[in-house]
Amino acid sequence: MMVPNPANEPATHPTRPGPPSKHALALMIWLCVFPTLTVINLALADWLRPMSPVLRTFVLATVAVPIVIYGLMPQLHKARAQVTVRLSRR
C-alpha cells in the first residue's frame, strides 16, 4: 500500500519534463543535422562529386535522416530531460 506524500515534503521521484518548445526543438534538430550532413559530405565527397545537386541531396537526406531521427535525436532528448530535471531541482 502506498502512503500519500504530505504536501510539505518534496516528491522523491523527478518530474518528467514537457516537450521542448518550437525554438528548442529547432535548435536540437540543427545540432543534429548540421554535423551529420557535414560528416557525410566529407566522408562521401569523392563519391558524391560527379552527381547532380538533386541526386546528391537525395543521397545525403536518405543517409542523414535515419541517423538523426533514430540515433541522435533520442540521445539529445534524454540529455535535455536530464538537464531540465537537474535545473528544476534548484
Secondary structure as UniProt FT lines:
FT   TURN            7..8
FT   HELIX           22..43
FT   HELIX           45..48
FT   TURN            49..50
FT   HELIX           53..66
FT   HELIX           67..72
FT   HELIX           73..88
//
